[in-house]
Amino acid sequence: MTDYTICIFTENTIGLLNRITIIFTRRRINIESLTVSETERKGVSRFTIVIKHESREEVEKLVRQIRKIVEVMAVFGYLNDEIVYNEIALFKVSTPLGSKPLDVETINKEHKAWVVYWGLDYVVIEKTGNDTEIVDFFTYINQYEILEFVRSGRVAVGKTEKGLVEYLPEAEWAYYL
């Protein structure tokens, strides 16, 4: 199975997420990761969806189907080597008195992860990277007691000279300052 990242630019409207995800459900395609955020243009949202699929043709059909939704301004499908992407993970790790001390130097230097909160008997560690890097860090940090683990969806930008918003329809756009 191949990973595909689908970037969708839409108007920011209620119920749109449901209409987009129903297309995946009807085609029996599982969404591995979903991130939605505003873009630099006010009123425009960006959906970044990761799926695994065997057939590029089926993914292209999916993209064409998404384009038919009225509020969708643009849709792009990518393979991993066509984008720069990252995820973020937070690990809440137990550090009670008398327990094995955290090797913060190894966490920082080897794993490029950072303690972002020191509690009385726990710490919160932030790790950014691709899915392999996060799984590798999870394997390392698992020698301690992990109290909680949460991981974001993928965020991605294309390896193109232009930003993807440049492909949106011409209009008078308001920008964030």
N, C-alpha and C positions, 0 to 999 in steps of 0.2 A: 504494500500500500504506500502511496505517495502522499506527503503533506501538501496541502494547498492552502494559501492564505487569500481570502476574498475580502477586498476593501470596498465598502459601499458608502457613497456620499448621498445624504438624504436631507430633505427638509426635516426640521425637528417637530414631529407631530405625534400625538397620542395614538397608540395602537399599532404603530408601524413595526415595532419589534415583533409583534405577534404575526403580522402579515408576512414578514420576511422569514421567520423561523418555520412557519407552516409549509413553506416551499420545501425546506429541508425534510420536514416530517413526511410529507407526501411522497418524496423520493426515497425515503428510508435512509437518509444520510445523517449520521450522528455529528453534532457540533462538538468538537474537542475543546474549543476555546472561543469565547465571545467577549469582546471589549467594545463599549460604546462611549464616545466622548464628543464634545463639541470640537470643531475645527477652529482655525484662526479667523474664519468668517462667521459672523453672528448668524444664528438660525440654521446653520448647516452642521449636521452630525455625521460622524464617521463610525461605521461599524467595521470592526476587524474580526473576521470569523475564520477559524482554522478547522479544516476537515481532513480526514484521511480517505482517499478513494483510489481505486485501481484504474479507473478510466478517465483520461483527460477529456474525452468527448462528452462524457456525462457531466463533468464539472463545467464544461463550456455551455452545455444545455441549461444547467442550473443558473449560470451567470446571465444567460439570455432571458430566462424566466424572471429573474429578479429585476432586470432592466424594465420589465413591463409594468412594474408598480409605479403609479403616477408620481409619488413623492420622491422616487429615486432619481437622482441627478446623474450619477455615474457609478459604474461597477468595474472593478479590476480584479483579475485572478492572477495569482503569482505562485511560482515554485519557490522553495526556500533560498535558492541561490540568486534569485532576482530581487531580494529585499534585504534590508537590515532590520533585525527584529530583536526584541528582548521581552522578558517577563520579569516580574518581581515576586519574591517569596519572603514571607516573614515566619521566623521560627521563634516560638516562645520556649525557652530552655530553662529547666529547673537548675538552680544553683544554691541549694540549702547549705548552711554551715556544715563543714565536715565532709562535704562531697568532693568528688574529683574536680579540681579547678579547671575552668575553661582555658584553653590555649589560644588566647586572643591574637597572639602574633601569627600563628598558623591560620587562624580564621581570616585575618586581614591580608596577610602577604600571599599565602598560597591559594586561598579560595576567593579573594576579593569580596569578602562579606564584611559587614560592619555592625557592631553593637549599636543600636539606635535608642535603647532604653535599658537602664539598670534599675531593676526592682530590688526589694529587700532579699528575696530568695529566688529570683528568676531574672533572666535577661531576654530582650527581644533582639534578634539578629536579622538584618536585612541582606538578602542576596539577590542581585540582579544578574541576568544572563539568559542564555538559551535553555531549552528544556534539559539538555544533557548536563550542562553546568549545574543547574539546580538539583537534579537527581544525584549528581556526584557529591554535592555539598550535603544533601540530605543523608547520604550514606555515611559521610564523615561525621556529621553532627549527631547521628543516631547513637554514637557511643555514650552520649549524655541522655538524660531523660527529656524527651521532647513533650512539652505540655500541650502545645498547639502548633499547627502548621497551616498556613493559608498561602495560596498562590494566585496571582492575577492571570488574566488572559494576556494574549500576545499584543504587543504594540509594534507597529511596523511602518517603515517608509520604503518606497521603491528606490531602486538604484538607478534613477533617471535624473537627468539634469534639471528638469522642471519638477516642482511640487505637484502632487496629484490634484490639488485644488485648481491648478491652472487649466485643467481639462473640463472644469465645470462650465455650464452655460454662461454666456455673457450677461451681466446684470450689474446694477449698482450695489456693491457689497459693502456692508459695514464691517470694519475690522476691529479687533481688540487692540488696545494700545499697550 
